Amino acid sequence: MGLHVAQMTSQAAMAQCFDAVTVNAARVLGLQGYGLDVGCDASFVLLQARSPAEAIRLRATRLLVVRRGQVLARTPPATATLQLPGRPAQLDWTLRR
């Protein structure tokens, strides 16, 4: 909703907002060893999305939460099933490119 109110609805603007609460937040807090490079803590959240815009648009499921290389939480991928005769059983809301 904040993106909509701020009129930040382009793919680039959504990516900037996503970075603001992930990568840039760690920089502002002065966290050392943040990221997935060699020697870093390997703390991350894996989302069921193909892009930052998709993660925001779909409110993506957290598939995996890892802190310092240890898995803290694991969630099965979200699925939707269409209940109409003759239609595909499983729906995928992610964008195809």
PyRosetta script that sets phi, psi and omega in degrees:
from pyrosetta import init, pose_from_sequence

init()
pose = pose_from_sequence("MGLHVAQMTSQAAMAQCFDAVTVNAARVLGLQGYGLDVGCDASFVLLQARSPAEAIRLRATRLLVVRRGQVLARTPPATATLQLPGRPAQLDWTLRR")
pose.set_psi(1, -38.3)
pose.set_omega(1, 178.8)
pose.set_phi(2, -60.2)
pose.set_psi(2, -36.7)
pose.set_omega(2, 177.8)
pose.set_phi(3, -64.0)
pose.set_psi(3, -41.3)
pose.set_omega(3, -179.4)
pose.set_phi(4, -65.6)
pose.set_psi(4, -46.5)
pose.set_omega(4, -179.4)
pose.set_phi(5, -61.2)
pose.set_psi(5, -39.8)
pose.set_omega(5, -179.5)
pose.set_phi(6, -83.3)
pose.set_psi(6, 2.5)
pose.set_omega(6, -178.5)
pose.set_phi(7, 56.4)
pose.set_psi(7, 39.5)
pose.set_omega(7, 177.9)
pose.set_phi(8, -104.8)
pose.set_psi(8, 69.7)
pose.set_omega(8, -173.3)
pose.set_phi(9, -109.6)
pose.set_psi(9, 0.5)
pose.set_omega(9, 175.3)
pose.set_phi(10, -76.7)
pose.set_psi(10, 160.4)
pose.set_omega(10, 178.4)
pose.set_phi(11, -57.2)
pose.set_psi(11, -43.4)
pose.set_omega(11, -178.4)
pose.set_phi(12, -65.2)
pose.set_psi(12, -42.4)
pose.set_omega(12, -179.4)
pose.set_phi(13, -65.7)
pose.set_psi(13, -39.4)
pose.set_omega(13, 178.6)
pose.set_phi(14, -66.2)
pose.set_psi(14, -37.8)
pose.set_omega(14, 177.5)
pose.set_phi(15, -64.4)
pose.set_psi(15, -39.3)
pose.set_omega(15, 177.7)
pose.set_phi(16, -64.0)
pose.set_psi(16, -41.6)
pose.set_omega(16, 178.4)
pose.set_phi(17, -65.7)
pose.set_psi(17, -39.7)
pose.set_omega(17, 178.1)
pose.set_phi(18, -62.2)
pose.set_psi(18, -45.0)
pose.set_omega(18, 177.3)
pose.set_phi(19, -62.6)
pose.set_psi(19, -32.9)
pose.set_omega(19, -178.9)
pose.set_phi(20, -61.4)
pose.set_psi(20, -32.0)
pose.set_omega(20, -178.5)
pose.set_phi(21, -102.3)
pose.set_psi(21, 2.4)
pose.set_omega(21, 178.2)
pose.set_phi(22, -120.8)
pose.set_psi(22, -90.1)
pose.set_omega(22, -175.4)
pose.set_phi(23, -60.9)
pose.set_psi(23, -50.3)
pose.set_omega(23, -176.5)
pose.set_phi(24, -69.1)
pose.set_psi(24, -31.1)
pose.set_omega(24, 177.4)
pose.set_phi(25, -62.1)
pose.set_psi(25, -41.4)
pose.set_omega(25, 178.6)
pose.set_phi(26, -64.4)
pose.set_psi(26, -38.9)
pose.set_omega(26, 178.9)
pose.set_phi(27, -65.1)
pose.set_psi(27, -45.2)
pose.set_omega(27, -179.4)
pose.set_phi(28, -61.8)
pose.set_psi(28, -38.5)
pose.set_omega(28, 179.3)
pose.set_phi(29, -76.8)
pose.set_psi(29, -6.3)
pose.set_omega(29, 179.2)
pose.set_phi(30, 70.8)
pose.set_psi(30, 27.0)
pose.set_omega(30, -179.9)
pose.set_phi(31, -69.9)
pose.set_psi(31, 128.7)
pose.set_omega(31, 179.1)
pose.set_phi(32, -92.8)
pose.set_psi(32, 146.3)
pose.set_omega(32, 176.3)
pose.set_phi(33, 70.1)
pose.set_psi(33, 27.4)
pose.set_omega(33, -179.7)
pose.set_phi(34, -88.5)
pose.set_psi(34, 133.8)
pose.set_omega(34, 177.0)
pose.set_phi(35, 127.9)
pose.set_psi(35, -169.7)
pose.set_omega(35, -178.0)
pose.set_phi(36, -114.9)
pose.set_psi(36, 17.9)
pose.set_omega(36, 176.9)
pose.set_phi(37, -77.0)
pose.set_psi(37, 163.6)
pose.set_omega(37, 177.2)
pose.set_phi(38, -57.1)
pose.set_psi(38, 131.1)
pose.set_omega(38, 179.4)
pose.set_phi(39, 90.8)
pose.set_psi(39, -7.3)
pose.set_omega(39, 178.5)
pose.set_phi(40, -84.4)
pose.set_psi(40, 167.4)
pose.set_omega(40, -176.7)
pose.set_phi(41, -67.1)
pose.set_psi(41, -21.5)
pose.set_omega(41, -175.8)
pose.set_phi(42, 60.0)
pose.set_psi(42, 49.8)
pose.set_omega(42, 173.5)
pose.set_phi(43, -104.8)
pose.set_psi(43, 123.6)
pose.set_omega(43, -177.0)
pose.set_phi(44, -161.3)
pose.set_psi(44, 166.3)
pose.set_omega(44, 173.7)
pose.set_phi(45, -122.1)
pose.set_psi(45, 125.7)
pose.set_omega(45, 178.8)
pose.set_phi(46, -96.3)
pose.set_psi(46, 119.7)
pose.set_omega(46, -177.8)
pose.set_phi(47, -102.6)
pose.set_psi(47, 151.9)
pose.set_omega(47, 176.9)
pose.set_phi(48, -83.7)
pose.set_psi(48, 75.4)
pose.set_omega(48, -178.6)
pose.set_phi(49, -158.6)
pose.set_psi(49, 154.2)
pose.set_omega(49, -179.9)
pose.set_phi(50, -94.8)
pose.set_psi(50, -11.8)
pose.set_omega(50, -177.7)
pose.set_phi(51, -157.3)
pose.set_psi(51, 164.2)
pose.set_omega(51, 175.6)
pose.set_phi(52, -59.0)
pose.set_psi(52, -40.7)
pose.set_omega(52, 179.5)
pose.set_phi(53, -61.9)
pose.set_psi(53, -41.0)
pose.set_omega(53, 178.9)
pose.set_phi(54, -67.6)
pose.set_psi(54, -37.7)
pose.set_omega(54, 178.1)
pose.set_phi(55, -61.0)
pose.set_psi(55, -40.0)
pose.set_omega(55, 179.1)
pose.set_phi(56, -72.8)
pose.set_psi(56, -47.1)
pose.set_omega(56, -176.3)
pose.set_phi(57, -61.3)
pose.set_psi(57, -41.5)
pose.set_omega(57, -175.8)
pose.set_phi(58, -93.8)
pose.set_psi(58, -5.5)
pose.set_omega(58, -171.3)
pose.set_phi(59, 50.7)
pose.set_psi(59, 60.5)
pose.set_omega(59, -168.7)
pose.set_phi(60, -53.0)
pose.set_psi(60, 143.2)
pose.set_omega(60, 175.8)
pose.set_phi(61, -67.2)
pose.set_psi(61, 138.1)
pose.set_omega(61, 174.1)
pose.set_phi(62, -81.1)
pose.set_psi(62, 106.0)
pose.set_omega(62, -179.0)
pose.set_phi(63, -76.5)
pose.set_psi(63, -35.2)
pose.set_omega(63, -174.8)
pose.set_phi(64, -150.5)
pose.set_psi(64, 136.4)
pose.set_omega(64, 173.8)
pose.set_phi(65, -121.4)
pose.set_psi(65, 120.9)
pose.set_omega(65, -177.1)
pose.set_phi(66, -123.9)
pose.set_psi(66, 132.6)
pose.set_omega(66, 177.1)
pose.set_phi(67, -127.2)
pose.set_psi(67, 121.0)
pose.set_omega(67, -179.0)
pose.set_phi(68, 50.6)
pose.set_psi(68, 41.9)
pose.set_omega(68, 176.0)
pose.set_phi(69, 83.1)
pose.set_psi(69, -4.4)
pose.set_omega(69, -179.6)
pose.set_phi(70, -104.6)
pose.set_psi(70, 131.2)
pose.set_omega(70, 178.3)
pose.set_phi(71, -72.5)
pose.set_psi(71, 122.1)
pose.set_omega(71, 178.5)
pose.set_phi(72, -97.2)
pose.set_psi(72, -33.8)
pose.set_omega(72, -177.8)
pose.set_phi(73, -151.4)
pose.set_psi(73, 147.0)
pose.set_omega(73, 178.6)
pose.set_phi(74, -137.9)
pose.set_psi(74, 131.6)
pose.set_omega(74, -179.7)
pose.set_phi(75, -126.9)
pose.set_psi(75, 134.5)
pose.set_omega(75, 176.5)
pose.set_phi(76, -63.6)
pose.set_psi(76, 150.1)
pose.set_omega(76, 177.6)
pose.set_phi(77, -58.2)
pose.set_psi(77, 141.7)
pose.set_omega(77, 177.2)
pose.set_phi(78, -74.2)
pose.set_psi(78, 138.2)
pose.set_omega(78, 176.3)
pose.set_phi(79, -132.5)
pose.set_psi(79, 153.9)
pose.set_omega(79, 175.4)
pose.set_phi(80, -124.9)
pose.set_psi(80, 138.9)
pose.set_omega(80, -179.7)
pose.set_phi(81, -116.8)
pose.set_psi(81, 124.1)
pose.set_omega(81, 178.1)
pose.set_phi(82, -82.3)
pose.set_psi(82, 131.6)
pose.set_omega(82, -174.8)
pose.set_phi(83, -103.9)
pose.set_psi(83, 28.6)
pose.set_omega(83, 179.7)
pose.set_phi(84, -101.7)
pose.set_psi(84, 138.4)
pose.set_omega(84, 179.7)
pose.set_phi(85, -61.2)
pose.set_psi(85, 137.6)
pose.set_omega(85, 176.7)
pose.set_phi(86, 76.4)
pose.set_psi(86, 6.9)
pose.set_omega(86, 179.5)
pose.set_phi(87, -107.8)
pose.set_psi(87, 161.4)
pose.set_omega(87, 177.2)
pose.set_phi(88, -57.9)
pose.set_psi(88, 143.0)
pose.set_omega(88, -178.4)
pose.set_phi(89, -74.9)
pose.set_psi(89, -41.2)
pose.set_omega(89, -177.5)
pose.set_phi(90, -106.5)
pose.set_psi(90, 137.6)
pose.set_omega(90, 177.2)
pose.set_phi(91, -108.2)
pose.set_psi(91, 144.3)
pose.set_omega(91, 175.8)
pose.set_phi(92, -124.4)
pose.set_psi(92, 113.2)
pose.set_omega(92, -175.8)
pose.set_phi(93, -84.9)
pose.set_psi(93, -4.8)
pose.set_omega(93, -178.5)
pose.set_phi(94, -73.4)
pose.set_psi(94, 152.0)
pose.set_omega(94, -179.1)
pose.set_phi(95, -77.7)
pose.set_psi(95, 136.6)
pose.set_omega(95, 175.8)
pose.set_phi(96, -97.8)
pose.set_psi(96, 139.2)
pose.set_omega(96, 178.9)
pose.set_phi(97, -120.2)
pose.dump_pdb("model.pdb")
